[in-house]
Amino acid sequence: MAEDIDKVERARLARKAIIDHMDCDDCTEDYVFLLRQGGREFGMGLTTVLSMLAFAEHEGEVPPLSTEWWIKVSRRYQ
């Protein structure tokens, strides 16, 4: 699998920025990661990142996080 990852062009933070949307009444995300892959820029919300982390944890690809941590996150980013 590591070989496959090395062959894939990775997305990186574009402009070294995480966009803070906490004061935005119309936004559905508190934070959006602005990413770039090749010449394409796109945003990825924090809830998406957390969902991917939960999936990776469920699949055993990352070490388990504590139940307390997940409870704190779910209370903050519902």
C-alpha positions in Angstrom: 0.0 0.0 0.0 2.9 2.4 0.8 4.0 2.0 -2.8 0.6 3.0 -4.1 0.6 6.1 -1.9 4.0 7.2 -3.2 2.7 7.1 -6.8 -0.3 9.3 -6.0 0.0 13.1 -6.3 -0.8 14.3 -2.8 -3.0 17.2 -1.9 -1.3 19.9 0.1 -2.4 22.9 1.9 -2.7 25.8 -0.6 -1.4 29.1 0.5 -0.4 27.7 3.9 -3.9 28.5 5.2 -6.8 27.1 7.1 -9.8 29.3 6.7 -11.6 30.1 9.9 -15.4 30.2 9.4 -16.4 30.3 13.0 -18.0 33.8 12.7 -19.8 32.9 9.4 -23.6 32.6 9.9 -24.1 31.0 6.4 -21.2 28.5 6.7 -21.7 24.8 7.5 -18.1 24.4 8.6 -16.1 26.1 11.4 -12.8 25.4 9.5 -12.0 24.7 5.9 -8.7 23.4 4.8 -7.8 25.0 1.4 -5.9 22.2 -0.5 -4.1 22.1 -3.8 -3.5 19.0 -5.9 -1.7 19.8 -9.1 -3.2 23.0 -10.4 -6.5 22.5 -8.8 -7.5 24.1 -5.4 -10.4 22.8 -3.3 -11.7 23.1 0.2 -12.2 20.3 2.7 -14.2 21.0 5.8 -13.1 19.9 9.3 -16.1 17.6 9.6 -15.0 15.7 6.5 -11.5 15.4 7.9 -12.9 14.0 11.2 -15.1 11.6 9.3 -12.1 10.3 7.4 -10.2 10.0 10.7 -13.1 8.0 12.2 -13.1 5.7 9.2 -9.4 5.1 9.3 -9.6 4.4 13.1 -12.5 1.9 12.5 -10.4 0.2 9.8 -7.4 0.0 12.1 -5.2 2.3 9.9 -4.6 4.7 12.8 -4.2 4.1 16.5 -7.5 4.4 18.4 -8.4 7.7 19.9 -9.9 7.9 23.4 -13.7 7.9 23.8 -13.4 11.2 25.8 -11.7 12.8 22.8 -14.4 11.7 20.4 -17.1 12.9 22.8 -15.4 16.4 23.1 -15.1 16.6 19.3 -18.7 15.5 18.7 -20.0 18.1 21.2 -18.0 20.9 19.5 -18.6 20.0 15.8 -22.1 18.5 15.7 
